[in-house]
């Protein structure tokens, strides 16, 4: 048996004006999880698209079980045991679960007719394996993003592939669904299936990977057994800086109270939540999935109706009944999932920035286009959005740059209170460092920030104080000095714990 199920040797791939891959390489053993790491633009996804037949390589060699291989089509890649879960989901929402799962490989009888009964039964078996109680005949429209992500993973596994590429597979999954995926990956390893795993979540990489290859600027940088490298070393090899350098604080002062929430409640989500927020402060909200963190931000922003409690801004009671009211009170919300309720993918960068700010540029019923373009371009430049022009479609930007465009959108509205829900979800460590710097600078300018994050390092390094939620109730407040993973997790799981760990 060949030592490697896959070898990609000196792979080159160029596009007009860009050398996406420059003698990149990857060696993958059967029955292992091989992490492919690098910042956005490092060439990871391009490399996988070359393997999967989406792109044709310019030069280099691909070996499958020691034999030369090049997929000219996606169908050919699948027939040779390669499957992919892409970062951007593309399900056919008007088709059923089973039709999506077996698309282009439908079971048939007499070589002509689709065997719907077999398709139904086979889909049912896969759903049961994933503990999903769904009707195979149900259409995908209306299903939450996490379920669509799981169905995409199921689709790949159902192909009986020997190599499965997973590109950010947990980006929309809950903690419970992520654990379920990891169990499936462990089962795949036992079956000698190789998993190529791409993720910006470094804790996942160290939990499930056996080996890691690092890429930068389209080039191969290094390869390690996972036990031979630390998280700080991995970050340094990916971006050329240490972990602590990502959280360089800007000198700032904490001022007077600007927001106070008293006994805020929303049916089914949270109850009797009380806290305050000061000028220039970064206040964290921590907790497990389902704790009510996102719903608190959405209620303050007027997206959800208040069932009880009060909101005070600068000491005055305010009735925030709508998003428009929140904006009038200088509140802005960066939503949890930029792809589904943040960006407008078919619009360009300028329009995405201006979408809530056009009223600033309307005179006598007409938009002052030149001024709008100039100022939106200035905001994009302030946040270092990497783009060819302000007219570039936002869907062509990396996740980190999309997030900076959304920040530019809200900063143009001149907010005093910023609500940031998972501000670095799904972006690489280099872009995270830029987002952190932007947040620190905003706080130094006197902006008041509430930040929800599921990443412990963010919460502990970024926040001046942290309130912790458990199943819709506040279980405690921790000062910056009291912050530790143990303290946060104890409160998040409603375990009796104090700052000294007693």
N, C-alpha and C positions, 0 to 999 in steps of 0.2 A: 504494500500500500504506500502511495506517495505521502511524504511528510506533510505536504501542503495541498489543501483542496483548491487553493487559489493563489496564483502569483501574478502580480502586475509589475512589469519590469520596464523602467525608463519610459513611462507613459508621457507623451506630449500631446497637448490639445490647445489650439489657439482659436480665438475669435477676432474679428476685425478690431485692431488696436489693443488687444489683450492676449497675453500668454497665460491661459488659465492653468495649465499643467506643464511643468518643466522637469522632465525626467523623474516623475513621481513613481514611487514604488510601494508595494504592499504585499506581505506574505501572510496568509491565513491558514491556520491548521484546522482540521475537522474537529468537531466537538468542543470548540472554544468560542468565547465571546471576545471579539477583537474590537477594541475601541479605536475609532478613527477621529482624531482630535485636531483642532485648529480654529482660529477665528473665522468669522464670516469672510468669504473671499479667499480662504486658504486653499480651496480646490477640492474639498471633501465631496460635496454633492456632484461636482463635475466628474470626479473620478468614478463615482458610483454610476452615473449616467452613461459613462463610457463602457462600464462593465455590463450594464443592463440593456445596451443596444439603443439608447436614446441618442447618444452622440457616437460618431465614428472617430477613433483615435487618429492622430496625424502620424505618430510613430510610436515605437515601443512594442512590447509583446505581452499578451495575456495567456497564462497557462491554467487550464482547468484539469485537476488531477494529473498534472504533468504534461498534458497535451495542449498544443496550440489551439486557441479559441478566440473568436471575435463574433459577437452577436450583431447581426445586421438589422435585426428587428427585436422588439420586446417579446414577441411570440417565441422567437428562437431562444432568447435567454431563459424564458420560462420552461421551454421544452428541455433545456439542459440543466434544469434544477436550480435556477437563480430566481429569487423573488425579492420584491422591494416594497417597503412601506415608506412612501415619500412624505416629506415634511408638510407640503401643501396638499391637503385632502382634495380629492376630485371625484366624489361619489356621484352617481346618477340618482338624484333625489326622487325622481318620478318613477323609478323602478323599485322593485321589491328587494328585500335583503338577499333572497336566494338568487335573483337575477343578477344582482351586483356581484355576488360571490363567484358565480360560475360564468360570468361574461366572457365570451370567446372560447369557452371550454365546456359548454353545456353538455351534460350526458344525453345520449340519444338512443333510439332504437330504430332498427332497420336502416341505420346510417343516414336517416333523413329527418325524422321527427324528434323534437326535444322531449326527453323523458322527464316530465314535470314531477311525477311521483318520486323518482329517484333523486331529482334535484332537491325536492322538499325534504326527503328523509336524510340525505347527506348533509344538508344545511342544518337540520335539527340536531344531528350528532355533533357538529362543530359548535353550535350554540350551547349545547349541554356541556361540552368540554370546557367552555368558557364561563359556565354558570350564568348564562344569559337567558332570561325568561322572555323571549321574543318570538312572535309568529314569523316564520321564514317568508310568509307572503306579505308581510307588512311593508309598506313603502318607507323609504328612508326619510322623506320629508317630515319634519316635525320632531325628529330624534335629536337629543342634545349632542353637542360636539364630542363629548367623551364617548358616547355610544358609537358615533361614527368612527372615531379613532379605533375603538376596540374591534369594530367590524372590518376595518382596513387591515388590522393585525391578523384577524381570523382569516381573511382572504389570502394573505400571504402564507400562513401556516397550512391552509387547506390544499395548497399546491404540491404538498409533499416535496418541498424544495430541499436541496442539500446546502444551499447558501441563502440566508435571509438577511437583507440589508434593512436596518431599522434607523430611519432618519428622524430624530426627535420624536420617538414613539410615545413618550409620556407627557408631551406638552399640554395636552388637554385632559389628562387622566387625574382622578382623585388618588389619594394615598392608597386606598383599598384596591383600586383598579390597577395601580402601579405594582402593588405586591402580587396581584394576580398575574400580571404580565411577567414578572420575574420568576414566578413558579413555572410558567409556560416555557420561558427561556431555559430554565434548569432542565426541564423535560426534553427540550430540543437538544441540549448538550448531551444528555444521556443517549439520544438517538444518533449521535455523531453529526448533527447538523451544525454548521458554522454560522455564527451570527456576527455580522459587521454592525457595530453599534455607534451611532453618532448622536451625541447629546451635549448640551451646554451645562447640564447638571452634574457637576464634578463628583458629588457624593454618590450618584448612581454609578458612575464609571468605576469608582473604587469598590463599590459593593458587588458588582456583577461581572466585571471584566477579568479576563485572564492575561491579556496582552494589550498594549496600546501603541499605536503609531501616531506620531505628531507631524502635521504638515503646516507650512507657512509660505504664503505667497506662491502657491502652486508647486512647491518643492517638498520633497521628503526631508524631514529634519532628524528624526531619531525614532528608535523602537525600544520598548522596555517590556519586561514581565511586570505586571501591575504591582507585585510585592516589592519590586526593586526601585520604586519611585514614590516620592511624596507628592501631596497636592501642590505644595509651593513650588517644587521642582517642575511639575507638569505645567503650571501656569507660566513659569519663567520660560520654559521651552516654547510655549505657544505664543506668548506676547512680549517676552523680553523684560518682564518686571515681576517683582515679588508680590505676594498676596497682600502684605501690609500696605504697600504703596498704592493699592487700589482704594484705600479709605483715608486719603490724606485730607484732614479736616481744614476748613477755612476758619480763621479766627472770627468769632461772632459772639454777640451778647443776647441773652434771653430777656425779653422785655415783659410788658404787661399782658394780662389775659385778654385774648381777642375773641375766643370762642368758648362757650360753656354749654355742655349738654347735661340736662337734668332728667333722670329717670326716663330716658328715651326708650320707647317700646314699639315693636312692630310685630303683629300677630304672626306666629309660627317661626319667627326668625330670631328675635332677641327681646329681652325684657329688662327694664329698670337699669339701663346703662347710663352712667354718669361720669363725666371727665371734663377737663378743661384743656385748652391749648393756648400757649403763649406766643407772643411775637418772636420770630426767629427760631422757634423751637421745632425739632423734628420728633413727633410723637409716633411711636410704633403701635400697631395693633397685631398681636400674635395669637395663634390658636390653630387648632386642627381644622381640616375641611369640615364645613357644616357648623362652625362655631358662630357664624353670623357676622364675620368681619366685613365682607363685601357689602352685605345688606345695610350695615351701619353707615358706610360711606354713601351708598345710594340714597339712603333716607335723608342724610344731611344735605345731599345735592338735589333733593326734591324729586327723585325718580320713584320713590316709594312713599306711600301715605303714612304719616305718623299716627299710631294708635294711642299713644300716650307719651307724656313728657314734654319738655320745652327745650328750645334752642335759643341761646342768647349770643348776639354778636356785639362786641364792644359794650357789654352790659345791658343791651336793649333786647327785649323779647321779640323774636322774629317768627313769622308764619311762613315757612318755606314750603309752599304747596306745589311748586313746579320747578323744573330745571331753569326756566327763564327767571324765576324769582331768585334762585340760588346765584345765578350769574349777576343779577342786579346787586346782590350783596357781596360781589367780588369773590365768589367761590368757584373753583374749577375742579373737575374730576377726570383723572386719567384712568380709563377703564381697565378691567382685568385682562380682557382678551382683545388685543388691538385688531386682530384679523376679522373678528365677527361683530364688534360694536365700537370700533375705534376708527380705523382707516376706511376710506371709500376707494376700493382697489381700482376702479375704472377711471378715477380722476387723477390729475397730476399733483405734484407737490404743492404748487401754489393754491389750488382749489381746496386741498385737504387742510391747509393752514387757515384759509379764509372762510371755511364753511360756517363757522360761528361768528365771524368777524366782518362779514360783508357790509353790515349796516354802517361801519365806520367809513366806507368808501362810496356810499350812495349819496348823490346830490341831484335833487330835482328828478328822481326816478331813474337816474342813470348811474352805473358803476364807473368810478374813475379808475379804469383798468391799469393805466401806467403807474399810478400811485400805489395801487394794490399790489402790483407785481413787484415794485421796488421795495416796499416795506416787508412783504412776505419773504422776499429774497434776503433781506437784512436779518430777519429772525432765523431763517434757515442757516445763514452764515454764522450767527452768534452761537448756535448750537452745534456748529461744525458738521452739518449734514453733508455726507459725501454723495455728490450728485453731479451729473453732467450739466444740468440746467434746472431752473425752477419749473420748467415744463415737463420734466421727466415723470413718467407714470410712477406713482408711489409703490405699485406692486413689484416694480423692478428693483426696489431698494432692499437692503438687508434688514433683518428684524430690528437691529439697533438703530439704524437710520430712520426706519419707520417710526420707532418710538420717539426719536428726537423731533420728527415732524409733528407728532401729536403734542409734545411738550411745547413746541413753537406755537401751535394753534392756540393753546390755552394761555401761554404767556402774553400773546398779543392782546388777549382780553383784559390784561392788567389785573389779575387776581391778587388778593391778599392772603387767601387761604387755599392751599393746594391739597387735594385728596388724591393720593397716588396708590392705586391698587395693583400690586405685583409689578412695579415699574421696570424690572429687568427680566421678566419671564421670557424665556426662549431666545435670549440674545447672548452673544459670546462674551468671554471674560474681558476682552479689550473694550468692547462697547459698554459693558457694565461699568468699567472704571470711568468712562466718560459721563455716563448717567449719574454716577455717584458724585462726581465733581460738580455737575450742573445742580444737583440737589443741594449740596453743601453751599454752593455760591448763592443760590436762591435764599436759603436760610440766612446767610450772612447779609443779604440785602433787606432782611426784615420780613420775608415771607414766612408764613406759618404753615407747617406741613404735617399732615397725617399720612403715615405710610403703612400699608398692609403688605406683609411679605411672608412667604412660607420658607424663606432661606434664612437659617439661623445666623450665619455670618453677617448678612445685611442688617438684621434686626439689632444684633449686638454691637456692631461697629458704627452704624449710622444714627441710632436713636438716642435722644437725651433721656427719654422715659419710654416705658412700654406698658400698655395695658394688655392683659391676657384674657382671652375669652374661652369659655367651655360651654358648648351646647346653648348658646344664646345668652349666657350670663357672664358678667365680669367676675373673674376669680382672684384678681389681684392687679396691683400696679408696681412696677419695678423701676428704680432709678438706674441710671447708666452704670453706677458702681455695683449694683446688685445683679446685673445681668449675667446669666450663665445658661448654657443649654439645659442643665438640670433644673434650674429654677423655672425657666419658661415652660419646659415640658411637664413639670409637676403641676403647675397651675393650669396648663392647657388640658391636662387629663383630670383636673380637679383632685389632685393628690395633695395631702397636707404637707406643706413645705415652707421653710422660711429662707431668707437670703444666706444664712450660714449653713444651709443644707441639713438642718435638724428637723 
